């Protein structure tokens, strides 16, 4: 397979444009305002990664935009269609009735993550926090019943207090806990060509955040395996915010910033996608060596991008407000030279599309 990923045509010359596959071993920032075609264009890139590399893709998908990544369009070229049909795409969705249920094992989560979900402070809630530490050291069983029931049956006073907290916060009712079932980390460990984690179908933001944290914690815990992965965080401003306000938001942001700073050498390569660069934590943004910029009308955002991504020529950045749908400025390591590209057609269906205006 070629090291070049066909991505579309150069806007100024209409010649074929491509990105360098081997330079996806750097973090990538992908942005564009609403209506720019950001999600569609990102889908084009992910399709080409599946076609031309063996790099496993993990998509944290808060709007269910990539859930059809394994569904090839009827009008796709025959050779590409046949090649994509050989790829394995797993879509994990919440709900027990889903073909691949999206579940998380609470007992396997990092102790800090469990404590953040329960909003436990190591000083203010010293006894309960210490109970979590002791239970982690002892190793809770891989139970096939709800955790609250197991905690209540234990008879341990501190366990009973944890059970009350789980119920009072509503955490026990979340639709993501895997009582004796495979969980999301088991699916990711199988290294499908693409694993789409559908965060958009959960009932609360906290469930989405806890699931994302479980995925990222697990990847970080196994970083010593040095398995290259492209981890796509769509709508990254929801998971990696500049001013997180809850324990769960803070821990999730800290983990993403840590991976941005240290994950590259372990093969955890982030692709952060958002509409608003200013809404993503600057310590994650500044670690990105690749840029895909679509239409951006905000002068404030463009000024910030110019400061962070010095490798993007100002003359090309200044053209961003005039970009049409599907037009992208590529700069950084994965672009042979900074270039403005009209992305090509999708080969697979787009999972989330705009709601049409009903006509009479």
Residue pairs with C-beta under 8 A, 6 or more apart in sequence:
1 51
1 52
1 53
2 21
2 52
3 20
3 21
3 22
3 52
4 18
4 19
4 20
4 21
4 52
5 18
5 19
5 20
5 21
5 45
5 48
5 49
5 52
6 16
6 17
6 18
6 48
6 344
7 17
7 18
7 19
7 44
7 45
7 48
7 330
7 341
7 343
7 344
8 17
8 44
8 326
8 328
8 341
8 342
8 343
8 344
9 15
9 16
9 17
9 341
9 342
9 344
10 16
10 17
10 339
10 340
10 341
10 342
11 327
11 340
11 341
11 342
12 340
17 330
17 339
17 341
18 336
19 45
19 48
19 330
19 334
19 335
20 333
20 334
20 335
20 336
21 49
21 52
21 53
21 55
21 334
23 289
23 290
23 332
23 333
23 334
24 49
24 53
24 55
24 230
24 269
24 290
24 334
25 228
25 264
25 267
25 269
26 264
26 269
26 288
26 289
26 290
26 332
26 333
26 334
27 260
27 263
27 264
27 269
27 270
27 271
27 272
27 287
27 288
27 289
27 290
28 269
28 270
28 271
28 272
28 288
28 289
28 290
28 291
28 292
28 332
28 334
29 271
29 272
29 277
29 285
29 288
29 290
29 291
29 292
29 309
30 38
30 42
30 271
30 272
30 273
30 274
30 291
30 292
31 38
31 273
31 274
31 275
31 276
31 277
31 292
31 293
31 294
31 296
31 301
31 305
32 38
32 41
32 275
32 293
32 294
32 295
32 296
32 328
33 275
33 294
33 295
33 296
33 297
33 298
34 275
35 295
35 325
36 294
36 295
36 296
36 323
36 325
36 326
37 294
37 325
37 326
37 327
37 343
38 273
38 275
38 294
39 63
39 65
39 66
39 234
39 273
39 350
39 352
40 326
40 343
40 346
40 350
41 292
41 294
41 326
41 328
41 343
42 232
42 234
42 271
42 273
42 292
43 65
43 66
43 69
43 346
43 348
43 350
44 343
44 344
44 345
44 346
44 347
45 292
46 57
46 59
46 66
46 69
46 194
46 232
47 69
47 84
47 346
47 347
47 348
49 55
49 57
49 230
50 57
50 84
50 87
50 89
50 193
50 194
51 80
51 83
51 84
51 87
54 193
55 228
55 229
55 230
56 191
56 192
56 193
56 194
56 195
56 227
56 228
56 229
56 230
57 193
57 194
57 195
57 229
57 230
57 232
58 188
58 194
58 195
58 197
58 215
58 219
58 229
58 230
58 231
58 232
59 66
59 69
59 194
59 195
59 196
59 197
59 232
59 234
60 197
60 199
60 212
60 215
60 231
60 232
60 233
60 234
60 239
61 67
61 196
61 197
61 198
61 199
61 200
61 232
61 234
61 351
62 199
62 200
62 208
62 234
62 235
62 238
62 239
63 200
63 234
63 235
63 352
64 198
64 200
64 201
64 351
64 352
65 200
65 234
65 350
65 351
65 352
66 196
66 232
66 234
66 351
67 91
67 93
67 196
67 198
67 351
67 352
68 348
68 349
68 350
68 351
69 89
69 91
69 194
69 196
69 348
69 351
70 87
70 89
70 91
70 194
70 348
71 348
71 349
72 81
72 84
72 85
72 347
72 348
72 349
73 81
73 346
73 347
73 348
73 349
76 84
76 347
76 348
77 347
80 347
81 347
84 347
84 348
87 193
87 194
88 192
88 193
88 194
89 192
89 193
89 194
89 195
89 196
90 100
90 187
90 190
90 192
90 194
90 195
90 196
91 99
91 100
91 196
91 198
92 98
92 100
92 101
92 102
92 184
92 187
92 195
92 196
92 197
92 198
93 99
93 100
93 101
93 102
93 198
93 201
94 101
94 102
94 175
94 176
94 198
94 201
94 202
94 207
95 101
95 102
95 175
95 201
100 187
101 178
101 181
102 176
102 184
102 197
102 198
102 201
102 211
103 176
103 177
103 178
103 181
103 182
103 183
103 184
104 176
104 177
104 178
104 183
104 184
104 185
104 210
104 211
104 214
105 142
105 177
105 178
105 183
105 185
106 114
106 117
106 147
106 177
107 140
107 141
107 142
107 143
107 147
108 142
108 183
108 185
108 214
109 117
109 213
109 214
109 217
110 217
110 221
111 132
111 133
111 136
112 251
113 210
113 213
113 214
113 217
113 251
114 132
114 136
115 122
115 129
115 132
115 247
116 213
116 246
116 247
116 248
116 250
116 251
117 171
117 206
117 210
117 248
118 128
118 132
118 162
118 165
118 166
118 169
118 171
119 165
119 169
119 246
119 247
120 128
120 129
120 132
120 165
120 247
121 129
121 247
122 129
127 158
127 161
128 158
128 161
128 162
128 165
130 158
131 158
131 159
131 161
131 162
132 162
135 159
141 150
142 180
143 150
143 179
143 180
144 179
144 180
145 179
145 180
146 172
146 177
146 179
147 163
147 166
147 172
147 177
147 179
148 163
148 166
148 167
148 172
151 159
151 160
151 162
151 163
151 166
152 159
152 160
152 163
154 160
163 172
165 171
166 172
171 206
174 204
174 206
174 207
174 210
175 202
175 203
175 207
176 202
176 207
176 210
176 211
183 214
184 197
184 211
184 214
184 215
185 214
185 215
185 218
187 195
188 195
188 215
188 218
188 219
191 227
197 211
197 212
197 215
199 208
199 211
199 212
200 208
200 352
202 208
202 211
205 238
206 248
208 238
209 239
209 248
209 249
209 252
210 248
212 233
212 239
212 252
213 248
213 251
213 252
213 255
216 231
216 252
216 255
216 256
216 259
217 255
219 229
219 231
219 259
219 268
220 255
220 258
220 259
220 263
220 268
223 263
223 266
223 267
223 268
224 266
226 266
226 267
227 267
228 267
228 269
229 267
229 268
229 269
230 269
230 271
231 259
231 268
231 269
231 270
231 271
232 271
232 273
233 239
233 240
233 256
233 270
233 271
233 272
233 273
234 273
235 273
235 274
235 275
236 256
236 272
236 273
236 274
236 280
236 284
237 274
237 275
237 276
237 279
237 280
239 252
239 253
239 256
240 252
240 253
240 256
240 257
240 272
240 280
240 281
240 284
241 249
241 253
241 279
241 280
241 281
242 278
242 279
242 280
242 281
242 282
244 250
244 252
244 253
253 281
256 270
256 281
256 284
257 281
257 283
257 284
259 268
259 270
260 270
260 283
260 284
260 287
260 288
261 283
261 287
263 269
263 270
264 287
270 284
270 287
270 288
272 280
272 284
272 285
272 288
274 280
276 298
276 301
277 285
277 301
277 304
277 305
277 308
278 300
278 301
278 304
282 308
285 308
286 308
288 308
288 309
288 332
289 332
289 333
290 330
290 331
290 332
290 333
290 334
290 335
291 305
291 309
291 311
291 312
291 329
291 330
291 331
291 332
292 328
292 329
292 330
293 305
293 312
293 317
293 320
293 328
293 329
293 331
294 320
294 323
294 326
294 327
294 328
294 329
295 320
295 321
295 322
295 323
295 324
295 325
295 327
296 302
296 305
296 320
296 321
297 320
297 321
302 317
302 318
302 320
302 321
305 312
305 317
306 312
306 314
306 317
309 331
309 332
311 331
311 332
311 338
312 329
312 331
312 332
312 338
313 331
313 338
316 329
316 331
316 338
316 340
317 329
319 329
319 340
320 329
323 329
323 340
324 342
326 342
326 343
327 340
327 341
327 342
327 343
328 340
328 341
328 343
329 338
329 339
329 340
329 341
330 338
330 339
330 340
330 341
331 338
331 339
